[in-house]
Amino acid sequence: MSKHFPVLASCLATLLVGCGSDSDSTSGPPQSSYLETYRPQLSYTAAKNWLNDPNGLVYHDGEYHLFYQYNPNGNTWGDMSWGHAVSTDLLHWNELPVALTAEKDAGGKLTQMFFSGSVVVDTNNTSGLSSAGKPAMVAIYTSVYPQGKTLANGQVLVPNTQSQSIAYSLDRGRTWTQYAANPVIAAPPAPFETEGQNFRDPKVFWYAPEQKWVMVAVASEKHQALLFSSKNLRDWTYMSAFGPANAVGGIWECPDLFELPVDGDASKRKWVMNININPGSVAGGSGAHYFVGKFDGTRFVADANSVIDKNPPAGTVYQDFEAASFDATGWTSTGDFAGKTPVVPSHGVADNQGSQLLDTYRLGKDDGAVGTLTSPAFTVTSKYINLMVGGGRHPRLAGAGDGTVPAGTLLFPGAGFEGPANATYADLGWTPAGDVVGQKVAAGSDADRQAAAGKLGAGVFNSFFGAGDTPKGSLTSPTFTISKAYINFLVGGGNHPYDSPNPVAVVLKVNGKVVRSATGADSELNWTNWDVREFAGQQAQIVIIDDNDGAWGHIVADVFEASDQPAKPVSDETTVNLLVNGQVVKSATGANAETLNWRSWNVDAYRGKSAQIQVVDNNTGGWGHILVDHIVFSDSAKEEANWLDYGADFYAAVTWNGIPDGKRIGLGWMSNWDYAGNTPTTPWRSAQTFAREFTLRTIAGQVRLVQQPVDNFSTLRSKALYSAQDRSVAAGVQALAIAPAPGQALDIVAKFQPGSASGFGLKVRTGTNGEETVIGYDAVAGEVYIDRSKSGDASFNASFAARHTAPLPLRTGTVDLRIVVDTSSVMVFAGNEVVLTDQIFPQPSSNGVALFAVGGAATLKELTIWPLKSIWAKR
């Protein structure tokens, strides 16, 4: 339960009003206008509160059921339950009451949560749970027991055990009864007995050839999919395991297994094993990959060309780190790299090549080491640079500074937290509330506080004290006059923005009103700034808020200064970068894993140019190290996996059971675990994508899984806003003379011929404020991409503003794109080969569309733009 402080509540009532999102899951579903800023108009969202993985997708009695991971009591992850919605057309959804609600004891402590799973219709009453004329809908899900559980047979399940259970419904999914003898699989089988806290996400389907049910679940940290069979949904027998294979940079979750015809030929069929991974996806963070192969009722075997080995690609090995020292490689070292050597793998490092690698954890300071290692200059002669990367996920921060801070003056005495020994914050002129009352100024290394790396001087504000993340409170500055253009300061700690339910944030109040805010990045202190020119001469206060007692539920702040120039944050990266003319043009980071995975840079555009490779470790926090090995110049990319979606926001992908026409239709959670808890939406958080049809298609000799929006998605189209054929697109940007309504959803179908252009495409959600989301094709690299670096609000995560790419060779001379633009997302279906899904958060007024070309002229063979009706329009 959250702690509440009367003093804090009275002090911050005006700051925190509206942040809560509690709901009573025993009543009907919450209500919404569905018109809030950023509310998707094409994809399902719960009216209120948090959702994540889609669960239990099943068609029954004329309805498509969508269950999903849901927190009925808040807008962040927690109290995991099964939300529920139904549709008759896969477009328009009706939210129903919560199906399975997290259980708590009399003291409010969780006793059972309902993690991901699936639903089947037991038409033949194999389970014995059906009644006359009413086949049971049976949910198979993961029971999580936070306090452990002792079963009727005496078996003791330790706290946080994950077991597989069932529940059934006889009224079309409206109410559910848990099976009395749950769990039906209490623990994973041998040899996975140690994985009881990482055994989850059962997907169950009927295997007609053997008249049995088949389940696929995961031993998530072992990167293995476990297959079971049952005749009655109650008694299960372990059959086999698949994995590890391909992407293993994060845990495996939410598996799916299904059969499809190849190229529409019913006589030629293959099976698809879909696995979701977090982190370690192609765009960073969470994502999905798949395997194509055979399933014989017992074992899944992937096709040889669907499994990608770890062997180096053909090419020239530029650096293998087998030398006796970094100096012996000819590379230049700085900081903690100086005088050090490559090392043999240890502390769980896996999948490196040869006997040595670069490991900054082994530079003598564990995660505390910082420095750079830079190669000699070389001339780019290959199309790709392939390299192995592991360690921490700390991407390069675009627009970062070098740590030089502009000249400034403290906003008021005490703004730098410097004072006599044992001074309290109140002694320095601040007004504390809640647990901050009476606290001494943190020195950054006090025994009862987490160290505050990056602080200036002796003192700092740090709310991680005593009981760690548990304390709550606030600190309010004296009033000061805004006298310069910028307020620069250091902020760190948790990423819980001011407009989230339980913020840890720094806010600026001008004349009593909050006008600016900042939060940490789940990291150490870093510089940020507020442009305050519009408030010149006005009275203001700084308020530091800690209203969060969860993970990273603390805030650190230091040195509030007025300045004529903005302070730039320092990139706390752990990266490998390609430098051309001294500028970073390609970058790679780890996935918070000690397994090295291949990364490929398409460098065709830089052939003939001088370049360098630089390894940067500028992070001293958790996972503050990087692993690098085997840099290879090659004419082919070393793929890591068969990615289901190349964007950042498609996870927990799963398909429907029981579709009557045999089609394979599915969807995914439209978010990413890197930032899902901090996206700027209220009173809901996260969406499911709209439904997609999956098919198998032979592309360049390999069977690939491809996707398109479901057929009836086009029924959302209204009269076309724009249409053109055979139009030349000269180098530059050409705005289209159309005027969609603010935030209008669009369906865009375009066909381009490259001509002399090196790149071309469309810009959507453009605005006079400089916002734009770019959907382009790089004709030199043979890649389609979404660039959301200027798409709108990206303040909640340092890696959000990024460009995501997918390989798309020019096979027919044209590039075919279908682009679906929603209020807060863009999906690109390219060439009937690849898909990219990205969230964006532009202003509603940013509703322009433009064509562009780079390096020459392209030809727009066809373009049609339709406005799309909201799926909530009839509410």
Secondary structure, DSSP 4 states (H G I P E B T S, - for coil): -----HHHHHHHHHHHTT------TTSSPP---S-STT--SSS---SSEEEEEEEEEEEETTEEEEEEEE-TT-SSS-S-EEEEEEESSSSS-EEEEEEE--EE-TTS-EEEEEEEEEEEEETT-TTS--BTTBPEEEEEEEEEETT-EE-TTSPEEPTTEEEEEEEEESSTTSS-EE-TT--SB-SPPTT-GGGTTSEEEEEEEEEGGGTEEEEEEEEGGGTEEEEEEESSSSS-EEEEEE---S--SSEEEEEEEEEEEETTEEEEEEEEEEEEEES--TTSSSEEEEEEEEE-SS-EEE-GGGS--SSPPSSEEEE---SSSTGGGT-EE-GGGTT---B---TT-BS-SSS-BEEGGGTTTGGG--EEEEPPPEE--SSEEEEEEEE--B---TT-B-S----EEESSTTTT---STT-BTGGGT-EEEETTTTPBPB-SS-TTB---TT--SS-BEE--BSSTT---EEEEPPPEE--SSEEEEEEEE--B-TTSSS-EEEEEEETTEEEEEE---SEEEEEEEEE-GGGTT-EEEEEEEE---STT--EEEEEEEEESSPPPPB---EEEEEEETTEEEEEEE--SEEEEEEEEEE-GGGTTSEEEEEEEE---STT--EEEEEEEEESS------BS--SSS-EEEEE-B--TT--EEEEEESS-TTTGGG-S-SSEE--BPPPEEEEEEEETTEEEEEEEE-GGGGGGB-S-SEEEEEEEE-SEEEE-S--PPTT--EEEEEEEE-TT-SEEEEEEEE-TTS-EEEEEEETTTTEEEEEEEESS--TT-TTTS-EEEEE---SSS-EEEEEEEETTEEEEEETTTEEEEEE----TT--EEEEEEESS-EEEEEEEEEEB--TTTT-
